[in-house]
Amino acid sequence: MEQHYPFTLPPLPYGYDALEPELDEKVLRFHHDKHFAAYVDALNQLLERAPAYQSWSLRKLCLRWEALPEELRQGVRNNAGGVYNHDLYFRTLHPLPASAPEPPLEGAVLRAFGGLAGLKAAMRQAALGQFGSGWAWLTTDREGRLAVQKTPNQDTPLPLMPLLCCDVWEHAYYLQYQNRRGDYFEAWWQLVDWPEVSRLYADCLACRPPRPLP
């Protein structure tokens, strides 16, 4: 997607029915074409009347929304976060069969969580423990250390680097799972695109500043 104004809605990276039966076509059409698109449109409308900030990247808007004029602040916080979060959400899903982390992410998961089962348990706890709308995240810091956390509404975990997110807003699952967030999480977990998450992690490691010589 475009990384500064005007932002555009990226196409779904697979067919609307490609994630069935875990996530059905109706859910994906509403989630991507209605909800994700609404955040893109609202962010563009806010920035249309604020040319001084049209060159800001999506990441910068998410990180520095507090520095914006008061009349833009909360709207950009909500909508830039909505664009950023949904972009990662859809990019890190793929059709079955289920995949698994690749090196070096595989080793980092083992160190931080004792393995994939431990990571799943931590992500599930975050997803089910988020009161109301929000997200569960797998993040890394600049040293490659993994952590799981949750954020409310459309907040991001930046400046930590997000690798994976589970959307626990009701619009992500209610049409199919009603109030069964745990069932939705289990379905979502089966669809995680671990090769893509592994690539994001490897890219983060490659961008680390070099350590000073002893």
Disulfide bonds with the S-S distance in Angstrom:
none
